[in-house]
Amino acid sequence: MFRLQGSKTLAVDLAGDAVKAKNGSMVAYDGRMTFKKMTGGGEGLRGMVTRRLTGEQMSVMEVSGQGTCYFADRATEINLVSLRGEKLYVEASNLLCTDAGLRTGTTFTGLRGGGSGNGLFTTTVEGTGQAAIMSDGSAVALRVSAQYPLSVDPGAYIAHQGNLQQHFQSGVNFRTLMGEGSGESFQIRFEGEGLVYVQPSERNTIGGDV
């Protein structure tokens, strides 16, 4: 079971089962635990080759045993996501921990990845279970519906889930509207039904000041 200890530490209760976590993110544990480094983001040799080709690198360890293990990474905020047969799209750098039964992979994001500065591919997490994603500041989950599409600054994007289509837009953004933008600017427009996770901080992007 995943639970938060404050907002920056993840506690995972294990009873002979396992989780996959970002390598080096364990900060404490009680009970008996075994740690094993996994190749290819936990996807084996094929995953290792795919991730090298796509540039979507992810270093993962498997943690199994009896007791409670605590995870954290650079005091970032942690957000819990429950999946029920769905697929979560998340930047590899924002993924902290998943149930071992969840399948991870990579998918092509096209121009969205190029605009956000994280490459043209992103990580997917699929199945039934829990995942923990990280954000710079407290993330918000924004609902997208057919009536209300959503436009997001790519530097603030973390993850999304649901039946969503992405469209890459250039030429306008929030700072441009305020008269503070400079250079070329970009947005990601989400349409359909689902959730988009956004952090209140912006990473540097290829597009410059967005």
Backbone as a chain_set.jsonl record, in Angstrom:
{"seq": "MFRLQGSKTLAVDLAGDAVKAKNGSMVAYDGRMTFKKMTGGGEGLRGMVTRRLTGEQMSVMEVSGQGTCYFADRATEINLVSLRGEKLYVEASNLLCTDAGLRTGTTFTGLRGGGSGNGLFTTTVEGTGQAAIMSDGSAVALRVSAQYPLSVDPGAYIAHQGNLQQHFQSGVNFRTLMGEGSGESFQIRFEGEGLVYVQPSERNTIGGDV", "coords": {"N": [[0.84, -1.193, 0.0], [0.553, 2.202, -0.855], [1.363, 5.214, 0.761], [1.456, 8.599, 1.924], [3.971, 10.235, 3.808], [3.859, 13.079, 5.22], [4.398, 15.44, 2.621], [6.507, 14.852, 1.018], [7.687, 12.408, 1.264], [7.4, 9.021, 0.499], [5.736, 6.244, 1.77], [5.801, 2.763, 1.624], [4.079, -0.107, 2.233], [5.03, -3.398, 2.516], [4.319, -6.832, 2.024], [5.707, -9.279, 1.451], [5.503, -8.79, -1.209], [6.387, -6.665, -4.068], [7.858, -3.572, -5.263], [8.649, -1.207, -7.88], [11.119, 1.223, -8.025], [12.617, 4.498, -8.364], [16.062, 4.395, -8.884], [18.176, 4.569, -6.082], [16.448, 6.07, -4.506], [15.525, 5.211, -2.062], [15.188, 6.03, 1.332], [14.9, 5.096, 3.902], [14.087, 2.106, 5.8], [12.076, -0.395, 7.451], [12.019, -3.691, 8.881], [12.532, -6.552, 6.743], [14.224, -6.213, 3.773], [14.897, -6.483, 0.272], [16.995, -5.341, -2.302], [17.243, -4.782, -5.721], [18.892, -3.921, -8.632], [17.483, -3.004, -11.751], [17.379, -3.602, -15.289], [16.982, -1.505, -18.199], [14.895, 0.256, -17.349], [13.384, -1.458, -15.835], [12.282, -3.099, -17.678], [13.694, -5.094, -18.847], [16.075, -6.53, -21.254], [15.116, -5.802, -23.796], [13.733, -3.462, -23.17], [15.883, -1.921, -22.308], [17.333, -1.526, -24.679], [15.397, -0.169, -26.19], [15.02, 2.171, -24.654], [17.535, 3.321, -24.777], [17.666, 3.917, -27.477], [15.554, 5.725, -27.746], [16.171, 7.693, -25.93], [14.832, 8.085, -23.589], [15.625, 7.756, -20.666], [15.702, 5.731, -17.706], [16.458, 4.807, -14.512], [16.053, 2.064, -12.509], [15.124, 0.274, -9.531], [14.222, -2.832, -7.986], [12.297, -3.407, -5.153], [11.71, -5.577, -2.558], [10.078, -7.543, 0.018], [9.385, -7.715, 3.584], [7.744, -5.407, 5.524], [8.136, -1.839, 5.887], [9.017, 0.5, 3.465], [10.679, 3.525, 2.718], [10.601, 6.236, 0.489], [12.127, 8.957, -1.278], [13.026, 11.914, -3.128], [15.229, 14.374, -3.574], [13.729, 16.179, -2.04], [11.374, 16.693, -3.421], [7.874, 17.205, -4.168], [5.388, 14.652, -3.726], [3.003, 12.761, -5.491], [0.158, 10.707, -5.518], [-1.124, 8.258, -7.724], [-3.803, 6.332, -8.78], [-4.355, 3.507, -10.72], [-6.618, 1.783, -12.801], [-6.532, -0.377, -14.792], [-5.867, 1.502, -16.646], [-3.782, 3.74, -18.649], [-0.955, 5.597, -17.821], [0.749, 8.47, -18.772], [3.918, 9.712, -18.372], [6.666, 11.859, -17.62], [9.907, 10.463, -17.505], [11.692, 11.431, -15.593], [9.997, 12.3, -13.631], [8.864, 10.129, -12.412], [8.563, 8.212, -9.563], [7.911, 5.767, -8.151], [6.359, 2.548, -8.613], [3.775, 0.032, -8.376], [4.9, -3.343, -8.604], [3.524, -4.9, -10.399], [2.582, -3.231, -12.393], [2.953, -2.311, -15.789], [5.629, -0.895, -17.549], [6.727, 1.299, -20.19], [7.69, 2.87, -23.309], [6.621, 5.646, -25.318], [5.902, 7.39, -28.37], [5.882, 10.907, -28.489], [5.981, 12.955, -30.244], [5.919, 16.295, -31.423], [5.287, 17.455, -28.967], [7.064, 16.42, -27.063], [9.46, 17.435, -28.079], [9.061, 20.163, -27.712], [8.903, 20.401, -24.948], [11.386, 19.864, -24.085], [12.149, 17.375, -23.221], [12.729, 15.356, -24.965], [11.532, 13.228, -27.694], [10.028, 11.134, -26.818], [8.111, 9.524, -24.219], [7.529, 8.083, -20.931], [5.416, 5.286, -20.225], [2.954, 3.988, -17.988], [1.125, 1.213, -17.099], [-1.846, -0.661, -16.28], [-3.22, -2.198, -13.32], [-3.038, -0.725, -10.231], [-0.868, 1.207, -8.056], [0.889, 4.298, -8.529], [3.569, 6.568, -7.96], [4.219, 9.884, -8.52], [6.451, 12.643, -9.099], [6.764, 16.158, -8.337], [7.7, 19.593, -8.804], [6.947, 21.441, -6.342], [3.504, 21.554, -5.178], [1.499, 19.504, -7.077], [-1.268, 19.829, -9.388], [-4.237, 18.2, -10.435], [-5.814, 18.468, -13.361], [-8.971, 18.481, -14.852], [-9.994, 17.352, -18.022], [-12.409, 17.748, -20.523], [-14.817, 17.047, -23.159], [-16.162, 19.408, -23.571], [-14.513, 21.233, -22.354], [-11.531, 21.738, -23.277], [-7.962, 21.745, -22.605], [-5.172, 23.884, -22.237], [-1.693, 23.792, -21.817], [1.354, 24.877, -20.389], [4.327, 23.589, -21.611], [6.569, 23.381, -19.965], [5.535, 23.072, -17.442], [4.137, 20.753, -17.451], [3.556, 17.425, -16.233], [2.36, 14.81, -16.287], [-0.206, 12.689, -17.77], [-3.461, 11.12, -18.023], [-6.061, 8.975, -19.349], [-8.472, 9.271, -22.054], [-7.088, 11.077, -24.103], [-6.149, 13.497, -26.538], [-3.266, 15.025, -27.895], [-2.16, 18.226, -28.94], [0.208, 20.201, -30.495], [1.038, 23.551, -30.131], [2.159, 26.692, -31.351], [3.456, 30.055, -30.95], [1.947, 31.493, -29.11], [1.544, 32.039, -25.619], [1.048, 31.897, -22.021], [2.655, 33.852, -20.792], [3.229, 35.443, -22.954], [0.743, 36.591, -23.41], [0.636, 38.262, -21.249], [2.467, 40.098, -21.895], [5.084, 39.511, -21.308], [6.579, 37.627, -22.555], [9.26, 36.177, -24.557], [10.961, 35.537, -27.597], [10.294, 32.408, -29.391], [7.287, 30.699, -28.54], [5.378, 28.092, -26.873], [2.619, 25.753, -26.556], [0.833, 22.99, -25.102], [-2.058, 21.462, -26.178], [-4.744, 19.781, -24.839], [-7.285, 17.528, -25.65], [-10.413, 15.798, -25.243], [-11.221, 13.261, -22.873], [-10.106, 13.165, -19.607], [-7.317, 13.39, -17.252], [-4.877, 15.866, -16.496], [-1.715, 16.357, -15.144], [-0.145, 18.984, -13.517], [2.608, 20.996, -12.581], [3.523, 23.664, -10.27], [5.734, 25.023, -11.283], [8.264, 25.729, -13.689], [10.145, 23.812, -15.898], [13.187, 24.225, -17.814], [12.878, 24.728, -21.32], [13.135, 23.661, -24.772], [11.976, 25.529, -26.359], [12.604, 27.895, -25.204], [11.857, 30.82, -23.372], [9.064, 29.996, -21.95]], "CA": [[0.0, 0.0, 0.0], [1.27, 3.468, -0.919], [0.815, 6.302, 1.564], [2.394, 9.705, 2.061], [4.419, 10.711, 5.112], [4.038, 14.453, 4.787], [4.162, 15.563, 1.184], [7.751, 14.631, 0.28], [8.188, 11.064, 1.511], [6.452, 7.952, 0.188], [5.861, 5.011, 2.546], [5.2, 1.614, 0.939], [3.99, -1.284, 3.094], [5.224, -4.614, 1.737], [4.047, -8.085, 2.728], [6.195, -10.314, 0.552], [5.372, -8.354, -2.591], [7.485, -5.822, -4.528], [7.599, -2.351, -6.024], [9.761, -0.693, -8.665], [11.34, 2.603, -7.604], [13.778, 5.177, -8.922], [17.288, 3.917, -8.257], [18.754, 5.484, -5.111], [15.44, 6.9, -3.847], [15.214, 4.708, -0.731], [15.793, 6.826, 2.403], [14.849, 4.327, 5.152], [13.14, 0.991, 5.785], [12.067, -1.286, 8.604], [11.73, -5.052, 8.452], [13.51, -7.206, 5.878], [14.069, -5.746, 2.397], [15.9, -6.838, -0.73], [17.072, -4.328, -3.356], [17.872, -5.322, -6.93], [18.881, -2.999, -9.757], [16.847, -3.581, -12.926], [17.846, -3.03, -16.55], [15.979, -1.002, -19.142], [13.727, 0.807, -16.673], [12.572, -2.561, -15.327], [11.648, -3.76, -18.821], [14.593, -6.091, -19.391], [17.004, -6.179, -22.322], [14.401, -5.08, -24.849], [13.484, -2.117, -22.671], [17.151, -1.2, -22.275], [17.633, -1.111, -26.046], [14.406, 0.839, -26.586], [15.254, 3.428, -23.945], [18.752, 3.929, -25.322], [17.349, 4.464, -28.796], [14.626, 6.854, -27.628], [16.695, 8.71, -25.03], [13.975, 8.178, -22.401], [16.359, 6.941, -19.706], [15.091, 5.576, -16.394], [17.201, 3.849, -13.706], [15.035, 1.514, -11.615], [15.452, -0.867, -8.671], [13.089, -3.573, -7.426], [12.361, -3.532, -3.701], [10.761, -6.597, -2.104], [10.309, -7.969, 1.398], [8.358, -7.577, 4.611], [7.957, -4.199, 6.314], [7.81, -0.557, 5.255], [10.148, 1.165, 2.834], [10.411, 4.944, 2.539], [11.258, 6.77, -0.701], [12.069, 10.396, -1.507], [14.018, 12.349, -4.115], [15.567, 15.798, -3.58], [12.672, 16.939, -1.36], [10.275, 17.041, -4.317], [6.539, 16.8, -3.74], [4.991, 13.352, -4.256], [1.579, 12.677, -5.792], [-0.254, 9.322, -5.74], [-2.056, 8.027, -8.835], [-4.353, 4.977, -8.801], [-4.716, 3.068, -12.07], [-7.525, 0.632, -12.86], [-6.477, -0.818, -16.179], [-5.604, 2.643, -17.516], [-2.392, 4.037, -18.975], [-0.458, 6.894, -17.385], [1.892, 8.989, -19.525], [4.651, 10.531, -17.397], [8.082, 12.052, -17.901], [10.692, 9.514, -16.706], [12.302, 12.134, -14.462], [8.968, 12.566, -12.627], [8.313, 8.869, -11.907], [9.299, 7.777, -8.373], [7.676, 4.4, -7.708], [5.142, 1.904, -9.095], [3.572, -1.37, -8.04], [5.679, -4.185, -9.508], [2.647, -5.466, -11.418], [2.31, -2.271, -13.449], [3.865, -2.422, -16.925], [6.173, 0.37, -18.029], [7.225, 1.29, -21.55], [7.905, 4.191, -23.895], [5.76, 5.952, -26.447], [6.271, 8.584, -29.126], [5.048, 12.069, -28.182], [6.067, 13.912, -31.344], [6.38, 17.652, -31.169], [5.158, 17.846, -27.564], [8.317, 16.112, -26.395], [10.473, 18.372, -28.524], [8.808, 21.472, -27.136], [9.106, 20.408, -23.5], [12.795, 19.67, -23.803], [12.373, 16.052, -22.657], [12.84, 14.369, -26.022], [10.328, 12.939, -28.455], [9.379, 9.974, -26.239], [7.824, 9.62, -22.791], [7.312, 6.787, -20.28], [4.038, 4.888, -19.95], [2.715, 3.051, -16.892], [-0.189, 0.663, -17.47], [-2.333, -1.796, -15.516], [-3.989, -1.904, -12.114], [-2.152, -0.541, -9.094], [-0.552, 2.581, -7.682], [2.136, 4.914, -8.966], [3.898, 7.823, -7.288], [4.921, 10.795, -9.415], [7.046, 13.774, -8.389], [6.552, 17.482, -8.914], [8.382, 20.718, -8.168], [5.792, 22.101, -5.75], [2.305, 20.71, -5.139], [0.875, 19.377, -8.394], [-2.723, 19.82, -9.472], [-4.791, 17.347, -11.481], [-6.819, 19.26, -14.065], [-9.889, 17.668, -15.63], [-10.251, 17.728, -19.415], [-13.633, 17.162, -21.056], [-15.1, 17.458, -24.538], [-16.595, 20.809, -23.548], [-13.462, 22.087, -21.811], [-10.137, 21.341, -23.537], [-6.993, 22.363, -21.707], [-3.874, 24.268, -22.787], [-0.704, 23.679, -20.749], [2.742, 25.229, -20.665], [5.076, 22.332, -21.586], [7.509, 23.36, -18.85], [4.818, 22.739, -16.219], [3.51, 19.44, -17.633], [4.17, 16.263, -15.581], [1.802, 13.532, -16.698], [-1.645, 12.699, -18.054], [-4.111, 9.831, -18.179], [-7.386, 9.062, -19.939], [-8.589, 9.275, -23.517], [-6.736, 12.442, -24.464], [-5.332, 13.776, -27.716], [-2.397, 16.18, -27.696], [-1.847, 19.043, -30.108], [1.297, 21.127, -30.211], [0.743, 24.87, -30.662], [3.237, 27.674, -31.196], [3.139, 31.442, -31.256], [1.293, 32.205, -28.014], [1.48, 31.351, -24.333], [0.512, 32.721, -20.946], [3.489, 35.024, -20.583], [3.054, 36.315, -24.113], [-0.491, 37.351, -23.204], [0.901, 39.268, -20.227], [3.477, 41.009, -22.405], [6.362, 39.189, -20.698], [7.238, 36.568, -23.301], [10.316, 36.539, -25.482], [11.295, 34.437, -28.476], [9.193, 31.544, -29.793], [6.625, 30.12, -27.383], [4.651, 26.878, -27.197], [1.617, 25.207, -25.649], [0.241, 21.692, -25.416], [-3.514, 21.497, -26.051], [-5.311, 18.457, -24.606], [-8.715, 17.397, -25.954], [-10.943, 14.482, -24.942], [-11.659, 13.045, -21.491], [-9.018, 12.656, -18.787], [-6.677, 14.256, -16.276], [-3.519, 16.326, -16.774], [-1.032, 16.765, -13.916], [0.657, 20.171, -13.788], [3.329, 21.488, -11.413], [3.568, 25.124, -10.217], [7.097, 25.434, -11.588], [8.508, 25.423, -15.083], [11.487, 23.39, -16.293], [13.665, 24.862, -19.032], [12.414, 24.047, -22.52], [13.815, 24.003, -26.02], [11.354, 26.705, -26.92], [13.087, 29.088, -24.554], [11.061, 31.359, -22.277], [7.663, 29.692, -22.121]], "C": [[0.878, 1.247, 0.0], [0.584, 4.473, -0.001], [1.902, 7.368, 1.729], [2.699, 9.973, 3.522], [4.791, 12.182, 4.915], [3.76, 14.513, 3.3], [5.377, 15.18, 0.351], [8.379, 13.272, 0.527], [7.069, 10.056, 1.257], [6.753, 6.744, 1.062], [5.135, 3.9, 1.802], [5.251, 0.424, 1.88], [4.056, -2.544, 2.232], [4.983, -5.842, 2.604], [4.436, -9.239, 1.807], [6.082, -9.946, -0.915], [6.495, -7.374, -2.931], [6.968, -4.567, -5.196], [8.838, -2.04, -6.855], [9.904, 0.788, -8.348], [12.564, 3.18, -8.3], [15.025, 4.759, -8.164], [17.868, 4.981, -7.324], [17.759, 6.309, -4.329], [15.048, 6.397, -2.463], [15.93, 5.558, 0.33], [15.778, 6.104, 3.749], [13.942, 3.117, 4.937], [13.175, 0.277, 7.125], [11.627, -2.667, 8.14], [12.871, -5.615, 7.622], [13.245, -6.815, 4.427], [15.219, -6.241, 1.531], [15.83, -5.817, -1.85], [17.834, -4.904, -4.547], [17.748, -4.312, -8.066], [18.334, -3.701, -10.991], [17.343, -2.877, -14.187], [16.679, -2.501, -17.371], [14.742, -0.444, -18.5], [12.816, -0.259, -16.108], [11.902, -3.35, -16.421], [12.565, -4.764, -19.503], [15.461, -5.573, -20.52], [16.324, -5.384, -23.43], [14.131, -3.645, -24.433], [14.746, -1.28, -22.653], [17.51, -0.678, -23.663], [16.686, 0.007, -26.492], [14.704, 2.182, -25.948], [16.549, 4.097, -24.414], [18.479, 4.575, -26.674], [16.482, 5.712, -28.701], [15.162, 7.982, -26.765], [15.867, 8.903, -23.779], [14.559, 7.278, -21.311], [15.667, 6.903, -18.347], [15.835, 4.475, -15.643], [16.313, 3.375, -12.561], [15.613, 0.38, -10.769], [14.15, -1.533, -8.234], [13.309, -3.745, -5.936], [11.296, -4.543, -3.277], [11.066, -6.959, -0.659], [9.102, -7.807, 2.285], [8.682, -6.34, 5.444], [7.537, -2.966, 5.556], [9.087, 0.069, 4.713], [9.752, 2.6, 2.52], [11.257, 5.473, 1.372], [11.1, 8.285, -0.764], [13.149, 10.748, -2.524], [14.135, 13.864, -4.104], [14.453, 16.681, -3.016], [11.571, 17.413, -2.305], [8.948, 16.561, -3.738], [6.157, 15.487, -4.435], [3.47, 13.309, -4.386], [1.225, 11.23, -6.118], [-1.297, 9.235, -6.847], [-2.505, 6.57, -8.781], [-4.812, 4.641, -10.217], [-5.587, 1.816, -11.984], [-7.623, 0.177, -14.317], [-6.155, 0.294, -17.158], [-4.113, 2.758, -17.81], [-2.073, 5.458, -18.528], [0.753, 7.256, -18.23], [2.629, 9.961, -18.608], [6.099, 10.669, -17.844], [8.894, 11.149, -16.965], [11.285, 10.179, -15.471], [11.308, 12.413, -13.345], [8.385, 11.299, -12.01], [9.164, 8.362, -10.747], [9.141, 6.291, -8.113], [6.384, 3.866, -8.323], [5.008, 0.529, -8.462], [4.309, -2.221, -9.063], [4.832, -4.755, -10.634], [2.302, -4.513, -12.55], [3.374, -2.384, -14.538], [4.338, -1.034, -17.335], [6.701, 0.195, -19.444], [7.503, 2.701, -22.012], [6.955, 4.387, -25.056], [6.194, 7.26, -27.091], [5.32, 9.73, -28.797], [5.104, 13.133, -29.269], [6.546, 15.268, -30.893], [6.225, 18.083, -29.724], [6.457, 17.594, -26.824], [9.406, 17.077, -26.792], [10.299, 19.739, -27.905], [9.092, 21.534, -25.657], [10.555, 20.204, -23.125], [13.11, 18.311, -23.215], [12.492, 14.974, -23.722], [11.512, 14.1, -26.676], [9.559, 11.744, -27.909], [9.122, 10.217, -24.757], [7.532, 8.229, -22.25], [5.818, 6.541, -20.07], [4.017, 3.904, -18.786], [1.297, 2.543, -17.065], [-0.54, -0.528, -16.596], [-3.18, -1.353, -14.341], [-3.045, -1.848, -10.919], [-1.891, 0.928, -8.846], [0.797, 3.012, -8.247], [2.324, 6.203, -8.18], [4.704, 8.678, -8.256], [5.37, 12.027, -8.638], [6.774, 15.08, -9.108], [7.356, 18.511, -8.134], [7.306, 21.637, -7.61], [4.583, 21.187, -5.832], [1.618, 20.694, -6.496], [-0.646, 19.469, -8.28], [-3.126, 18.917, -10.625], [-5.959, 18.094, -12.114], [-7.652, 18.368, -14.972], [-10.053, 18.231, -17.034], [-11.512, 17.021, -19.869], [-13.837, 17.644, -22.484], [-15.485, 18.925, -24.603], [-15.473, 21.754, -23.135], [-12.076, 21.495, -22.085], [-9.194, 22.164, -22.67], [-5.711, 22.681, -22.455], [-2.876, 24.383, -21.643], [0.652, 24.161, -21.244], [3.565, 23.944, -20.579], [6.083, 22.248, -20.458], [6.866, 22.977, -17.544], [4.159, 21.363, -16.284], [4.289, 18.347, -16.913], [3.696, 14.964, -16.216], [0.355, 13.725, -17.127], [-2.156, 11.275, -18.174], [-5.51, 10.038, -18.745], [-7.331, 9.043, -21.446], [-8.357, 10.696, -24.021], [-5.914, 12.488, -25.742], [-4.533, 15.046, -27.451], [-2.158, 16.898, -29.013], [-0.801, 20.068, -29.683], [0.998, 22.454, -30.898], [1.917, 25.806, -30.427], [2.701, 29.068, -31.442], [2.453, 32.206, -30.154], [1.417, 31.378, -26.739], [1.053, 32.333, -23.264], [1.345, 33.977, -20.729], [3.392, 35.996, -21.755], [1.823, 37.199, -23.92], [-0.301, 38.457, -22.173], [1.971, 40.27, -20.682], [4.856, 40.735, -21.862], [7.142, 38.145, -21.486], [8.348, 37.106, -24.18], [10.652, 35.326, -26.324], [10.068, 33.628, -28.844], [8.601, 30.873, -28.572], [5.685, 29.004, -27.815], [3.603, 26.566, -26.134], [1.326, 23.777, -26.063], [-1.265, 21.827, -25.192], [-4.018, 20.062, -25.928], [-6.815, 18.5, -24.888], [-9.157, 15.968, -25.673], [-11.444, 14.401, -23.517], [-10.497, 12.478, -20.688], [-8.496, 13.677, -17.813], [-5.27, 14.621, -16.747], [-2.926, 16.834, -15.471], [-0.026, 17.867, -14.242], [1.342, 20.611, -12.493], [3.421, 23.017, -11.454], [4.981, 25.669, -10.407], [7.384, 24.989, -12.993], [9.957, 25.01, -15.308], [11.898, 24.166, -17.543], [13.246, 24.053, -20.241], [13.208, 24.498, -23.723], [13.28, 25.296, -26.605], [11.808, 28.009, -26.27], [12.171, 29.519, -23.435], [9.6, 31.104, -22.539], [6.944, 29.737, -20.783]], "O": [[1.836, 1.336, 0.768], [-0.643, 4.57, 0.009], [3.097, 7.076, 1.679], [1.808, 9.945, 4.37], [5.905, 12.494, 4.492], [2.973, 13.724, 2.777], [5.309, 15.177, -0.878], [9.483, 13.004, 0.054], [5.946, 10.217, 1.735], [7.888, 6.268, 1.098], [3.986, 4.069, 1.396], [6.331, -0.01, 2.283], [3.24, -2.732, 1.33], [5.388, -5.888, 3.765], [3.602, -10.065, 1.436], [6.518, -10.707, -1.779], [7.457, -7.257, -2.171], [5.819, -4.492, -5.634], [9.93, -2.537, -6.578], [8.923, 1.53, -8.396], [13.435, 2.444, -8.765], [15.04, 4.77, -6.933], [18.033, 6.138, -7.711], [18.165, 7.174, -3.553], [14.311, 7.08, -1.751], [17.137, 5.78, 0.236], [16.55, 6.449, 4.644], [13.13, 3.098, 4.012], [14.171, 0.333, 7.846], [10.943, -2.799, 7.125], [14.025, -5.213, 7.772], [12.156, -7.061, 3.91], [16.35, -6.395, 1.99], [14.742, -5.46, -2.302], [18.93, -5.443, -4.397], [16.645, -3.897, -8.421], [18.674, -4.854, -11.255], [17.685, -1.695, -14.152], [15.549, -2.977, -17.259], [13.642, -0.628, -19.019], [11.623, -0.025, -15.916], [11.042, -4.187, -16.143], [12.268, -5.236, -20.6], [15.582, -4.367, -20.734], [16.883, -4.414, -23.942], [14.278, -2.72, -25.232], [14.71, -0.084, -22.941], [17.938, 0.467, -23.812], [17.111, 0.996, -27.09], [14.651, 3.216, -26.614], [16.632, 5.325, -24.438], [18.998, 5.65, -26.976], [16.65, 6.649, -29.481], [14.672, 9.108, -26.846], [16.16, 9.792, -22.979], [14.057, 6.182, -21.063], [15.116, 7.905, -17.89], [15.844, 3.327, -16.087], [15.871, 4.178, -11.739], [16.473, -0.375, -11.223], [13.111, -0.882, -8.126], [14.377, -4.178, -5.504], [10.119, -4.383, -3.6], [12.168, -6.716, -0.167], [7.961, -7.766, 1.825], [9.772, -6.238, 6.007], [6.678, -3.034, 4.677], [10.1, 0.156, 5.407], [8.623, 2.862, 2.105], [12.454, 5.2, 1.278], [10.075, 8.83, -0.356], [14.076, 9.97, -2.751], [13.235, 14.561, -4.575], [14.263, 17.808, -3.472], [10.909, 18.414, -2.034], [8.905, 15.635, -2.928], [6.547, 15.24, -5.576], [2.746, 13.765, -3.501], [1.916, 10.59, -6.91], [-2.231, 10.035, -6.902], [-1.668, 5.668, -8.741], [-5.563, 5.397, -10.834], [-5.321, 0.911, -11.193], [-8.655, 0.329, -14.971], [-6.163, 0.073, -18.369], [-3.297, 1.992, -17.3], [-2.817, 6.397, -18.814], [1.672, 6.453, -18.387], [2.039, 10.924, -18.12], [6.69, 9.729, -18.375], [8.606, 11.076, -15.77], [11.371, 9.555, -14.414], [11.713, 12.73, -12.227], [7.495, 11.386, -11.164], [10.356, 8.108, -10.921], [10.136, 5.606, -7.874], [5.431, 4.616, -8.533], [6.002, -0.074, -8.057], [4.35, -1.881, -10.246], [5.351, -5.062, -11.707], [1.776, -4.947, -13.575], [4.559, -2.536, -14.241], [3.535, -0.108, -17.454], [7.074, -0.905, -19.852], [7.547, 3.628, -21.204], [6.533, 3.427, -25.7], [6.778, 8.126, -26.438], [4.102, 9.557, -28.819], [4.356, 14.109, -29.22], [7.465, 15.381, -30.081], [6.94, 18.978, -29.273], [6.911, 18.437, -26.05], [10.198, 17.502, -25.951], [11.284, 20.411, -27.601], [9.478, 22.583, -25.142], [10.918, 20.356, -21.959], [14.228, 18.096, -22.748], [12.367, 13.79, -23.411], [10.487, 14.657, -26.283], [8.534, 11.37, -28.478], [9.814, 11.008, -24.116], [7.311, 7.296, -23.022], [5.058, 7.463, -19.777], [4.931, 3.097, -18.617], [0.362, 3.336, -17.168], [0.33, -1.31, -16.213], [-3.78, -0.278, -14.357], [-2.336, -2.814, -10.634], [-2.602, 1.792, -9.359], [1.711, 2.205, -8.418], [1.353, 6.848, -7.785], [5.744, 8.25, -8.755], [4.75, 12.408, -7.645], [6.578, 15.11, -10.323], [7.654, 18.322, -6.954], [6.805, 22.511, -8.317], [4.636, 20.15, -6.492], [1.204, 21.736, -7.005], [-1.226, 19.22, -7.223], [-2.456, 18.867, -11.656], [-6.978, 18.323, -11.463], [-7.113, 17.594, -15.763], [-10.228, 19.436, -17.213], [-11.673, 15.824, -19.63], [-13.129, 18.529, -22.962], [-15.173, 19.611, -25.576], [-15.468, 22.926, -23.511], [-11.509, 20.824, -21.222], [-9.596, 23.164, -22.075], [-5.212, 21.854, -23.219], [-3.171, 24.996, -20.617], [1.047, 23.885, -22.377], [3.507, 23.262, -19.556], [6.427, 21.147, -20.027], [7.569, 22.59, -16.61], [3.673, 20.863, -15.269], [5.519, 18.322, -16.958], [4.499, 14.127, -16.628], [-0.242, 14.775, -16.888], [-1.386, 10.341, -18.399], [-6.079, 11.125, -18.643], [-6.276, 8.826, -22.042], [-9.303, 11.423, -24.326], [-5.083, 11.614, -25.99], [-5.036, 16.008, -26.871], [-1.979, 16.274, -30.059], [-0.925, 20.712, -28.641], [0.735, 22.49, -32.101], [2.593, 25.711, -29.403], [1.647, 29.252, -32.051], [2.366, 33.433, -30.218], [1.396, 30.148, -26.789], [0.73, 33.482, -23.568], [0.792, 35.053, -20.504], [3.462, 37.212, -21.576], [1.847, 38.392, -24.223], [-0.994, 39.474, -22.215], [2.331, 41.18, -19.936], [5.727, 41.602, -21.928], [8.267, 37.814, -21.112], [8.395, 38.29, -24.51], [10.633, 34.202, -25.824], [8.938, 34.076, -28.647], [9.335, 30.511, -27.653], [5.245, 28.959, -28.964], [3.673, 27.031, -24.996], [1.538, 23.392, -27.212], [-1.694, 22.261, -24.123], [-3.758, 19.228, -26.796], [-7.521, 19.394, -24.422], [-8.378, 15.03, -25.841], [-12.026, 15.356, -23.003], [-9.956, 11.429, -21.038], [-9.132, 14.702, -17.565], [-4.562, 13.794, -17.323], [-3.541, 17.639, -14.772], [0.827, 17.713, -15.116], [0.723, 20.599, -11.429], [3.402, 23.609, -12.533], [5.372, 26.65, -9.773], [6.829, 23.995, -13.461], [10.884, 25.743, -14.963], [11.045, 24.703, -18.249], [13.256, 22.823, -20.198], [13.858, 25.544, -23.719], [14.001, 26.056, -27.25], [11.446, 29.095, -26.723], [11.745, 28.693, -22.628], [8.947, 31.868, -23.25], [5.737, 29.504, -20.722]]}, "num_chains": 1, "name": "protein.A"}
